[in-house]
Each structure stands twice: as structure tokens, then as C-alpha cells.
Amino acid sequence: MTSTSTLAWGAGSGAAADMVRPGEIKDAQYPIRPVPWPPPAACRLHGTARLAGYRLEDDGGCVELWLTLAVMSGAIFLFVTEKLRVDVVALLVATALLVLGVVTLPEALSGFSNQATVMVAAMFVLSGALQRNGAVVVVGDLLARIRRPWLFGLVMMVLVTCVAAFVNNTATVAVFLPLVLAATTANRWAPSKFLIPLSYMSQTAGVCTLIGTSTNLLVDSMARESAGVGFTLFEFAPLGIVFVGISMLYLTTVGRLLLPDRGVPGSGSADTIGRYVAELLVPDGASVIGRARGEILPEGHDEVEVLELLRDGRAVRGADARVETGDRLLLRGLWQDIDTARKSLKLRFDHVARDLDGDVKAERLHVEVMVAPGSHLIGHTLSGMRFGHTYRARVHGLHRRQLGVHRPLDQVPLTVGDVLLLDAPITAIADLRGDRGLIVMGSRAQRKVDTTKATLSAVVMAAAIAAAALGWMSIVASALLGCIALVVLRLIDPDEAYEAIDWRVILLLAGIIPLGIALQKTGGAALAANQLINLVGHYGPTATLAAVYLMTSTLTEFMSNNASAVLLVPIALATADSLGVDPKPFLIAVAFAASTSFATPISYQTNTMVYTAGNYRFSDFVKIGMPLNIIFLVTATLLIPRFFPF
């Protein structure tokens, strides 16, 4: 369908009245080309429409545009509020656009065949082989030998950078997290001094290569399909290395002063990773029987708080409520204080599953495990999944940041970052370590490294990267060949390969890509680009670049980095086209801004992981991450045009 309309741009409030026609520039230092409106695929309404200062001179507006904007607004709301999982939201977006007729069936399903989706899945398998065979764990030996805090932090950041540039950064943090906790505990250092740098460096290192993060691959894939512009494997490296240097310098100087000291695990000031909620049974003879809620804890137990008095699974409230035999108390505090109160008040843990005791002579351990990103435990309760029988362990405590617990522990839906304190036999540790949904944090013993398999896994990864870097084949082809080599050489079996893939990320990519297609088809990207130009375009492409970076960075602090990249890539391409410049600088700005999110603990999965483990507060990320975000914004604005000229 054709259209005769033109989207006009002009300076000031008179832009709608004083329309700039194709080839004509008014009050602008840089050549800004009007974008055709609406695009060929758009449908039309009768009449003349005005949109935010733009005049559409034709016989129609665009129904598909408004439908796309409505779907996008709903997606942003769901991403920010986290009312649904991000992969579910992405699939809802693709389905809605298909049902509404905005995209065709092949376009709605194109995300599943997109090279970024395939490449990310392949890289999960390659990274998974390194993890399972212990290749990455070897670096923990270096950390364990360091006795000076400043040197430990520096070596840790260097090692994380080397690994995260080629291995998924969430997997990198999952490997390093227990190593750092073990080393800091052994040396009596506060983990909170090291875990934020661990997360930040893993993100920054990811922008050094095309395969460092799924966001880079997504930006590259969308740019190739939309504008025929792509990136080589190490094209990000020069700027990425500068970002790594800045981040490392900041974290070892200013950041070191801003990092909080939340205490040493096991010391009098802090126990394990923070405050737990424990559910304790009131047996016959307990000293608390007959006491009112405010009298349950006598003097000397001020560090422990009574959250709820539970009877038959329900909270008992009221001034006249008294503790009875068989009731359960939810106590919150440091584990050492809770255990002291338990013994003093003659409370006990309820051994409801006697068959979990097994050999009564077997050594039993308290093991801390974290619910990992993408875990199959997320959203499920302990009772619903029969956690105790599955893992041969009882849950004695639950640690959750910022949220109170007011129901029996086995009825609390688990979420990312939850830490469970388990009472388990030593024989159950291997099963806990082998589960991808859990990160064992409380044991110093590390899984044995299979030297031969670890070496071969690293060789396969290196060969796949080298084949792409030398131009022998595309990175997608070399990665897929690498996956096949891993299976053929028995370095990973097919079931383990499937388990290594984070399918939530795959579905997120596949489902959200059609939204980028819809934004381009309906002219939404062109509209946003011209709005952006209307605000800062007359200051030149460098100012516009800074605005694109700022928009992406701000969005990423509150929603998925891949989702924000999908929204901004079409806008970046349309902005470059309107300015008549090379789109690469704007694409680089989107990729870097979406991959480096520091100011909130919810902005990136690695931030969420260390948020709990380091016993941080929300304000810690704002205080430390916001200045780094601003530094990166200024650096990107100054250096992107030098490395990638307009």
C-alpha cells in the first residue's frame, strides 16, 4: 500500500506549521532527512492527524502503529513490574502482534530462527561444558592463595574479565561466587567488599566481544536484518577494553571507598550471608507456652525478631493470643542468634520427614544454597516440589532481601536470589552441586576437575572463536560445530547440553524480536527517532548519540537488557538514517548501555545474585553504580565517534 505523506521535522514549536520538505533543511546544523510516513506496510485512516508536533499530510494515520505502541507499553509495564516472567511476556508480545495483524506468521516466528537466538543457545552449551568439566573452577586456586585484600580484588577482577569476555556472565558469576565467598571467609574479609566488583566486571567484560553477552548478538542480528550492518567478533574490543580499564580503576579507587562493610561470615557482627527466617516448633515443655506474642523473647534476645505466630498454618494475631503447644514461630535474625534463642526457649526444628534422617551416624552439615537465575525452583514452594525428599535435605532457614515472610516456610514461593540454609548429610552435597538451579555457597570443597575434559572443552571453545575470528566461517556456524564436537568427544552428553541452555533467555529473544520488526514496519521507530532529533538533533549527532545511550541505560535499569535493546535498535537505525550518518555508532551505544547496568540490584541477573550473597542494600547499588553509569555515558559519548566515526 502506498502513501503520499511526509513526516515533517522542524525547529521549535512551529514545526508542524512550517513543514520541512524532502531535501530542505531549516535551522539545522546537520542534514536531517525526513522519514517517509507512514511506511508502505501501514494502514490508513481518513483525515489529517497530528502527532506530538509532527504533521502527517495524507489521507490516513496508522492503526498498526497505535496497536504496536499499545503492545509495547503493556510489555514495558510487565517487564518493570515483573508481574509475569520475562519469557512469558515476550511470548505474549509476539502472540499479540500476530493476532492483531501487525506482523505476519513468518515474522512472528522469525525470532526462533534468528541467528542471535541460535548463537546464544550454542554459547550456553559451550560455556556449560567449561563449567561441568571444571575448566573455569581452576582459576579459584589462584584466589585461594592470595592474602592481601587489594591484590585479591584486583586478581579477581582480571580473572573475571578474561572469562566473562567469552563465557556467559551469569555463568561466570555463578562459578566465582562460591569461590569468592570461601576465600573471603577464610581470610576474615567482608564479602560485601568484593561481590559488587564481581558483578560489575562480569558485565563490563561482556561488551569486549560479540559473543560476550546475548545483547551484543541480538543488536548485531537485528542490525544485519534491518540495515545490512553487522559487527565482527572483536570489533567491540577496543572500546570494550577502555570500559574495562575505567571500571577496574573506579572499583579499585573510588568504589573501594564506597563499598560497604557488611561483616565477615561467621563473625560476631554477621553470620553467614545475612539474616534468616527460621520456622521453629513449640514442643511440650517449651518455656514460651502461655506467653503473649510480645513476651515470647525475653531480655537478652534483642537481635531476634518474632515475625509471626502460626497455628494450623495460619497467623494468629491479637493482643490476647497466647502460645500453645504445637504452634510454630517465625523468627528472623542472624543464624547464631536464632540458634541461641532456640536452645534457650527449648524450641526445635520439626523433623516431619523422619525418612530423611538416613544413617544417624552420618555427618550432617549446614549448607547454604542460592536459587539461581533461570532455576526450575522459581515460583514453586518447598512442599509443592517435595524439596526435602528430592534433595535429601531439610530447610532450616530462608534468607530473602527486603521482603518479609509471614507464612510457613514450605508455603513460600521461591524467587531468584533466595538463600536456603539446609540441614543435609554430607552425601547430599554432590547432588546439590550438580543441580543447575542451585548455587552451593556454604561449602569450601570444590568439585573435582577432570583435567582432560576441561582442557578439551577449552580447546573446542578456543577453536570455535578462532574459526570465526579468522573469517573461516560465521560465528554461528563455528559455534554449532563446537557444540557438535563437544557431544562427539563425550565432553558433554545431549541431556547436559539441553540443561546448559537457559531456555528463558532463548524464549525472551525469540518472543521479543517481532516487536522490533513491528516498530520498524509501522513507523514507530521513525516517530521516536524524529522526536529524539526534535529534542537534541540540532546539537549534532554526538548529542543525539548521548541521548540514545541515556535512553537505553535508563530503560535497562528497570527491565530486561535484551528487551531494552530490541526497543532501541530500530530507533537507533531510524535516527542514523534521519541524520544521514553511519548507524554503527548508535548501535554500539545501544549494545554497551544495555549490557552495563549498575544502578539497581534488579537491573541485571548478576546484580541480583550478589545482592543477596553480599547482604547489600538497594542504596548500595545506587551509590556505587550511578556514578559508574554517568562515567560510562560520558566516555561513550566521547569515544564511540572516535572508534566508530559518523
C-alpha positions in Angstrom: 0.0 0.0 0.0 1.4 3.4 -0.9 1.2 6.7 0.8 1.8 10.3 -0.1 2.5 11.5 3.4 5.7 13.1 4.7 6.8 13.2 8.4 8.0 16.8 8.9 10.7 18.0 11.3 11.5 21.5 12.2 12.9 23.6 14.9 10.7 24.9 17.7 7.0 24.8 18.3 6.3 25.9 14.7 7.5 22.6 13.2 4.0 21.5 12.4 3.1 24.7 10.6 6.4 25.2 8.9 7.0 21.8 7.4 10.4 20.7 6.2 10.1 19.0 2.9 12.5 16.3 1.5 15.8 17.9 0.7 15.1 21.1 2.5 16.8 21.9 5.9 15.8 24.7 8.2 17.5 25.9 11.3 19.7 22.8 11.5 23.5 22.5 11.5 23.4 18.9 10.3 21.5 17.4 7.4 18.4 15.8 8.7 16.4 13.7 6.3 12.6 13.5 6.8 11.4 9.9 7.2 8.5 8.7 5.0 5.2 8.5 6.9 3.6 6.1 7.2 5.8 3.3 5.8 4.5 1.2 3.0 3.0 -1.6 5.2 0.9 0.8 7.3 -2.8 1.0 7.1 -4.6 4.3 6.8 -7.4 6.2 8.5 -9.3 9.1 6.9 -8.4 12.7 7.8 -5.3 14.6 8.8 -3.6 13.6 12.1 -1.2 15.5 14.4 1.3 13.5 16.4 3.5 15.2 19.1 4.4 18.1 16.9 4.5 16.2 13.6 2.1 16.9 10.7 1.0 13.9 8.7 -0.1 15.2 5.3 -2.0 12.4 3.8 -5.4 10.7 3.9 -4.6 8.5 6.8 -2.9 7.7 10.1 -1.8 4.2 11.1 -3.8 1.7 13.1 -0.9 -0.7 13.3 1.3 2.0 14.9 -1.1 2.5 17.7 -1.6 -1.2 18.2 2.2 -1.7 18.3 2.6 1.2 20.8 -0.1 -0.3 23.0 1.5 -3.8 23.0 4.9 -2.2 23.7 3.5 -0.2 26.6 2.0 -3.3 28.1 5.2 -5.2 27.7 7.2 -2.4 29.4 4.7 -2.4 32.2 5.1 -6.1 32.7 8.8 -6.1 32.4 9.2 -3.3 35.0 6.6 -4.7 37.5 7.7 -8.3 37.0 4.1 -9.5 37.3 5.0 -12.2 34.8 8.3 -13.9 33.9 10.2 -12.1 31.1 10.0 -15.1 28.8 6.2 -15.3 29.2 5.9 -11.5 28.5 8.0 -11.9 25.3 5.8 -14.7 24.0 2.7 -12.7 24.8 4.1 -9.8 22.8 4.8 -12.0 19.8 1.3 -13.6 20.0 -0.5 -10.3 20.4 1.3 -8.7 17.4 0.4 -11.8 15.3 -3.3 -11.9 16.4 -3.7 -8.1 15.9 -2.3 -8.5 12.3 0.7 -6.2 12.9 3.2 -8.9 11.9 2.8 -11.9 9.7 3.2 -15.5 10.9 6.7 -15.8 9.5 7.7 -12.5 11.1 6.2 -13.7 14.5 8.2 -16.9 14.4 11.4 -15.3 13.0 12.8 -14.9 16.4 13.2 -18.7 16.7 15.3 -18.8 13.6 17.2 -15.6 14.2 20.9 -16.1 14.3 21.2 -14.3 17.6 18.8 -16.8 19.2 20.7 -19.8 17.7 24.1 -18.3 18.7 23.1 -17.6 22.3 21.9 -21.2 22.6 25.1 -22.6 21.2 27.2 -20.4 23.5 25.3 -21.7 26.5 26.3 -25.2 25.5 30.0 -24.2 25.0 30.0 -22.4 28.4 28.2 -25.3 30.0 30.9 -27.7 29.0 33.5 -25.5 30.6 31.6 -25.3 33.8 30.7 -29.0 34.0 34.2 -30.2 33.4 35.7 -27.7 35.8 37.8 -25.6 33.4 36.6 -22.4 34.9 36.9 -23.6 38.5 40.7 -23.9 38.1 41.1 -20.2 38.5 39.8 -20.5 42.1 43.2 -21.9 43.1 44.8 -18.5 42.4 42.2 -16.7 44.5 42.7 -19.1 47.4 46.4 -18.3 47.7 46.1 -14.5 47.9 46.3 -13.0 51.4 46.1 -9.2 50.7 42.6 -7.8 50.1 43.6 -5.2 47.4 45.6 -7.8 45.5 42.7 -10.4 45.9 40.2 -7.9 44.4 42.5 -6.9 41.5 43.3 -10.5 40.6 39.6 -11.5 40.9 38.6 -8.7 38.5 41.3 -9.6 36.0 40.2 -13.3 36.0 36.5 -12.4 35.7 37.3 -10.1 32.8 39.2 -12.9 30.9 36.4 -15.4 31.5 33.3 -13.2 31.0 34.5 -11.9 27.7 33.8 -15.3 26.2 31.6 -17.1 28.7 28.1 -16.0 29.7 28.4 -13.6 32.5 25.7 -15.1 34.7 27.5 -18.5 34.5 30.8 -16.7 35.3 29.4 -15.1 38.4 27.8 -18.5 39.4 31.3 -20.1 39.3 33.1 -17.2 41.0 30.6 -16.5 43.7 31.2 -19.5 46.0 35.0 -19.2 45.3 35.0 -15.6 46.5 32.8 -16.3 49.5 35.1 -19.2 50.5 38.3 -17.1 50.1 36.9 -14.1 52.0 35.6 -16.3 54.8 39.0 -18.0 55.2 40.7 -14.6 55.3 38.2 -12.9 57.6 37.3 -10.3 54.9 33.8 -8.9 54.3 32.3 -10.4 51.1 30.5 -7.1 50.5 33.8 -5.5 49.6 34.2 -7.8 46.6 30.9 -9.1 45.3 29.7 -5.8 43.6 33.0 -5.6 41.7 32.5 -9.3 40.7 29.1 -8.4 39.1 30.2 -5.1 37.6 33.3 -6.6 36.0 31.4 -9.5 34.5 29.0 -7.1 32.8 31.8 -4.8 31.6 33.9 -7.7 30.2 30.9 -8.9 28.2 31.0 -5.9 25.9 34.5 -6.7 24.8 33.5 -9.3 22.2 30.5 -10.1 20.0 29.8 -13.3 22.0 30.4 -11.7 25.4 26.6 -11.1 26.0 23.4 -12.1 24.3 22.7 -8.4 24.0 25.6 -7.9 21.6 24.5 -10.8 19.5 20.9 -9.5 19.4 22.0 -6.0 18.4 24.2 -7.4 15.6 21.5 -9.7 14.3 18.8 -7.0 14.2 21.2 -4.6 12.5 22.1 -7.1 9.9 18.5 -8.0 9.0 17.3 -4.4 9.1 20.1 -2.4 7.7 22.7 -4.8 6.4 25.2 -3.6 9.1 27.0 -6.0 11.4 30.0 -6.5 13.6 33.0 -8.8 13.6 33.9 -10.9 16.6 36.4 -8.5 18.1 35.1 -5.2 16.7 33.7 -4.2 20.2 37.2 -4.9 21.8 38.9 -1.5 21.5 36.1 0.4 23.2 35.3 -2.5 25.5 38.9 -2.7 26.8 38.7 1.1 27.6 35.4 0.4 29.6 37.1 -2.5 31.4 40.0 -0.3 32.4 37.8 2.5 33.6 35.6 0.1 35.6 38.6 -1.6 37.2 40.2 1.8 38.1 36.9 3.1 39.5 36.3 0.0 41.6 39.8 -0.2 43.0 39.8 3.5 44.0 36.6 5.4 44.5 34.5 2.2 44.5 36.7 0.7 47.2 35.8 3.6 49.5 32.1 3.4 48.7 31.8 -0.4 49.1 30.1 -1.2 52.4 31.4 -3.5 55.1 28.5 -5.9 56.0 30.6 -8.0 58.3 32.6 -11.2 58.0 30.7 -14.5 57.7 30.8 -16.4 60.9 31.9 -13.5 63.0 30.1 -11.8 65.8 29.0 -9.0 63.6 27.5 -11.1 60.9 26.6 -14.7 60.4 26.8 -16.5 57.1 25.3 -14.2 54.4 22.8 -12.3 56.5 19.5 -12.6 58.4 17.5 -15.7 58.1 13.9 -16.5 58.8 13.5 -19.8 60.7 10.4 -21.7 61.5 10.5 -23.4 64.9 8.1 -25.8 66.6 6.8 -25.2 70.1 7.0 -28.7 71.8 5.7 -29.8 75.2 7.7 -28.2 78.0 8.8 -25.1 76.0 9.2 -22.1 78.1 7.2 -19.9 75.7 4.0 -21.7 76.2 1.3 -19.3 77.6 3.2 -16.2 76.7 1.7 -13.4 74.6 3.4 -12.5 71.3 5.2 -9.5 72.8 6.6 -11.6 75.6 7.9 -14.6 73.6 11.5 -13.4 73.5 12.9 -12.4 77.0 15.6 -9.8 77.5 18.9 -10.8 76.0 17.5 -11.8 72.6 17.0 -8.3 71.2 18.8 -9.3 67.9 16.0 -11.8 67.1 12.5 -10.7 65.9 9.3 -12.6 66.0 7.6 -12.3 62.6 4.6 -14.5 63.1 2.9 -16.9 65.5 1.5 -19.7 63.3 -1.3 -22.2 64.3 -2.5 -24.7 61.8 -0.6 -22.9 59.0 -2.2 -19.5 59.7 -1.0 -16.4 61.5 -2.5 -15.9 65.0 -2.9 -12.2 65.8 -4.5 -10.2 68.6 -3.5 -8.9 72.0 -5.0 -11.9 73.7 -3.2 -14.5 71.6 -1.1 -16.9 73.6 1.5 -19.5 72.5 0.3 -23.1 72.6 1.9 -26.5 72.3 2.2 -27.3 68.6 2.4 -23.7 67.4 5.2 -22.6 65.2 7.2 -19.4 65.5 8.8 -17.5 62.6 11.9 -15.9 63.9 14.2 -13.6 62.0 17.8 -12.7 62.8 21.4 -13.8 62.3 21.6 -17.6 62.4 23.8 -17.7 65.5 21.3 -15.5 67.4 18.4 -17.6 66.2 20.1 -20.8 67.3 20.9 -19.3 70.7 17.2 -18.3 71.2 16.0 -21.8 70.0 18.1 -23.6 72.7 17.2 -21.0 75.4 13.5 -21.3 74.8 13.5 -25.1 74.2 12.2 -24.8 70.7 13.1 -27.3 68.0 13.0 -27.9 64.3 10.1 -30.1 63.2 11.5 -33.3 61.7 8.3 -34.1 59.8 10.1 -36.4 57.4 11.8 -39.0 59.5 12.9 -40.9 56.5 15.3 -38.1 55.6 17.4 -38.9 58.7 19.0 -41.9 56.9 22.2 -43.1 58.7 22.0 -41.4 62.1 25.8 -41.7 62.3 26.4 -39.9 59.0 28.0 -36.4 59.3 25.4 -33.7 58.7 26.2 -30.2 57.5 24.5 -26.8 57.3 24.7 -25.9 53.7 23.8 -22.5 52.1 22.4 -22.7 48.6 21.1 -19.9 46.4 18.2 -20.1 44.0 20.0 -19.4 40.7 18.6 -17.2 37.7 16.5 -19.4 35.5 16.2 -22.1 38.2 13.4 -24.6 38.0 12.6 -23.8 41.6 11.5 -20.3 40.9 7.8 -19.8 41.6 7.5 -23.2 43.4 7.1 -23.9 47.1 9.2 -26.3 49.1 6.2 -28.5 49.8 4.9 -28.4 46.3 8.1 -29.7 44.8 8.8 -32.1 47.8 12.2 -30.4 48.2 13.3 -32.4 51.2 12.8 -35.8 49.5 14.3 -34.5 46.2 17.5 -33.2 47.8 17.6 -35.3 51.0 17.8 -32.1 53.0 15.6 -30.1 55.4 15.3 -26.4 55.1 16.1 -24.7 58.5 16.2 -21.1 57.3 15.3 -18.8 54.4 17.2 -15.6 53.6 15.4 -13.1 51.3 16.4 -9.4 50.8 13.8 -6.7 51.6 10.8 -9.0 51.8 9.2 -10.2 55.0 8.0 -13.8 55.3 4.6 -14.3 57.1 3.7 -17.9 56.2 5.1 -21.3 56.8 8.5 -21.6 55.0 7.3 -24.6 52.9 4.5 -22.4 51.5 6.7 -19.5 50.4 7.2 -19.4 46.6 10.9 -19.2 45.8 12.5 -16.5 43.7 15.9 -15.6 42.3 18.4 -14.8 45.0 16.7 -16.7 47.8 19.2 -18.4 50.0 18.2 -21.6 51.8 20.0 -22.9 54.9 19.8 -26.7 54.6 20.4 -29.5 57.1 21.8 -32.2 54.9 24.1 -35.3 55.1 27.5 -34.9 53.6 26.5 -37.4 50.9 23.8 -35.0 49.6 26.3 -32.2 48.8 27.2 -33.8 45.4 23.6 -33.7 44.3 23.2 -30.1 45.4 26.3 -29.1 43.5 25.1 -30.9 40.4 21.8 -29.1 40.2 21.9 -26.1 37.9 19.0 -24.4 39.7 21.1 -24.1 42.9 24.4 -22.4 43.7 26.1 -24.0 46.7 27.6 -21.2 48.7 28.4 -22.5 52.2 30.9 -25.3 51.5 34.6 -24.7 50.7 35.0 -28.1 49.0 35.0 -27.6 45.2 34.0 -30.1 42.6 37.0 -32.2 41.3 38.3 -31.0 38.0 38.6 -33.5 35.1 41.8 -32.2 33.6 41.5 -34.0 30.3 37.9 -33.0 29.7 38.4 -29.5 31.0 41.4 -29.0 28.6 39.5 -30.4 25.6 36.4 -28.2 26.4 38.6 -25.1 26.5 40.3 -26.1 23.2 36.9 -26.6 21.5 35.8 -23.1 22.7 39.0 -21.5 21.5 38.8 -23.3 18.1 35.2 -22.0 17.6 36.2 -18.5 18.4 39.4 -18.7 16.3 37.5 -20.0 13.3 35.1 -17.0 13.4 37.9 -14.5 14.2 40.0 -15.7 11.2 37.0 -15.4 8.9 36.9 -19.1 8.0 33.2 -19.3 8.8 30.4 -17.3 10.6 30.4 -17.3 14.4 27.0 -19.1 14.3 28.4 -22.0 12.2 31.6 -22.3 14.2 29.7 -22.3 17.5 27.3 -25.0 16.2 30.3 -27.1 15.1 31.8 -26.6 18.5 28.6 -27.9 20.1 28.7 -31.0 17.9 32.4 -31.6 18.7 31.6 -31.5 22.5 28.9 -34.2 22.1 31.0 -36.4 19.7 34.0 -36.2 22.1 31.8 -37.0 25.0 32.7 -33.8 26.8 29.0 -33.2 27.4 26.1 -35.5 26.7 23.0 -34.4 24.8 20.9 -34.1 28.0 23.5 -32.0 29.7 23.7 -29.8 26.6 19.9 -29.2 26.8 20.2 -28.5 30.5 23.0 -26.0 29.9 20.8 -23.8 27.8 18.9 -21.1 29.7 15.6 -21.5 27.8 14.1 -18.4 29.5 16.7 -16.3 27.6 16.1 -18.1 24.4 12.3 -17.6 24.6 12.8 -14.0 25.6 14.9 -13.4 22.5 12.6 -15.3 20.2 9.5 -13.6 21.5 10.7 -10.0 21.7 12.3 -9.8 18.2 8.9 -9.5 16.5 8.4 -6.3 18.5 11.4 -4.7 16.8 10.1 -5.8 13.4 6.7 -4.2 14.3 8.3 -0.9 15.4 10.1 -0.7 12.0 7.1 -1.7 9.9 4.6 0.6 11.5 6.9 3.7 11.7 7.1 3.7 15.5 10.9 3.7 15.3 10.8 6.6 12.8 8.4 8.5 15.1 10.6 8.0 18.1 13.8 8.9 16.2 12.3 12.2 14.9 11.1 13.0 18.4 14.7 12.5 19.6 16.0 14.6 16.8 13.5 17.3 17.6 14.9 17.5 21.1 18.7 17.2 20.5 19.2 16.9 16.8 20.2 20.5 16.3 23.2 19.9 18.6 24.6 17.4 16.2 25.0 13.6 16.1 27.2 13.4 19.1 24.5 14.8 21.4 21.9 12.5 19.7 24.3 9.6 20.4 24.4 10.6 24.1 20.6 10.7 24.2 20.3 7.2 22.7 22.8 5.9 25.2 21.0 7.6 28.1 17.6 6.2 27.0 18.9 2.7 26.7 20.8 2.8 30.0 17.7 4.2 31.9 15.4 1.6 30.4 17.8 -1.3 31.3 17.9 -0.3 34.9 14.2 -1.3 35.2 13.7 -4.0 32.6 15.5 -6.8 30.7 18.6 -5.7 28.9 17.6 -7.7 25.8 14.1 -6.2 25.8 15.5 -2.6 26.1 17.9 -3.4 23.2 15.1 -4.6 21.0 13.2 -1.4 21.6 16.1 0.9 21.0 17.8 -0.8 17.9 15.0 0.3 15.5 15.1 3.8 17.0 18.9 3.9 16.6 18.7 2.9 13.0 16.0 5.4 12.2 17.9 8.1 14.0 21.0 7.4 12.0 19.1 7.4 8.8 17.4 10.7 9.6 20.8 12.3 10.4 22.3 10.8 7.3 25.2 9.2 9.2 26.6 5.7 9.7 24.3 3.7 12.1 27.2 1.8 13.8 27.9 4.4 16.5 24.3 4.4 17.6 24.1 0.6 17.6 27.3 0.5 19.7 25.7 2.9 22.1 22.6 0.6 22.5 24.7 -2.5 22.9 27.1 -1.0 25.5 24.3 0.8 27.5 22.1 -2.3 27.6 24.9 -4.6 28.7 26.2 -2.4 31.6 23.5 -1.8 34.2 24.9 -0.9 37.6 22.5 1.4 39.5 19.9 -1.1 40.8 20.1 -4.7 42.0 17.3 -5.8 39.7 18.8 -4.4 36.5 20.9 -7.4 35.7 20.8 -11.0 36.9 24.4 -10.9 38.2 23.5 -7.9 40.4 20.6 -9.8 41.9 22.9 -12.8 42.7 25.4 -10.7 44.6 22.7 -8.5 46.2 21.7 -11.4 48.4 25.1 -13.0 48.9 26.8 -9.7 49.9 24.0 -8.7 52.2 23.8 -5.4 50.3 21.1 -2.7 50.5 19.3 -1.3 47.5 21.0 2.0 48.1 24.5 0.4 47.8 23.9 -0.1 44.1 22.6 3.4 43.6 25.6 4.9 45.5 28.2 2.8 43.7 26.6 2.2 40.3 25.1 5.5 39.4 28.5 7.3 39.2 29.8 4.5 37.1 26.8 4.8 34.8 27.5 8.5 34.4 31.2 7.9 33.7 30.3 5.3 31.0 27.8 7.8 29.4 30.5 10.5 29.1 33.1 8.0 28.0 30.8 6.5 25.3 29.8 9.9 24.1 33.4 11.0 23.6 35.0 7.7 22.4 32.3 6.0 20.3 32.7 8.6 17.5 36.5 8.1 17.5 36.3 4.3 17.2 33.2 4.3 15.0 33.1 7.6 13.1 29.7 9.0 11.9 
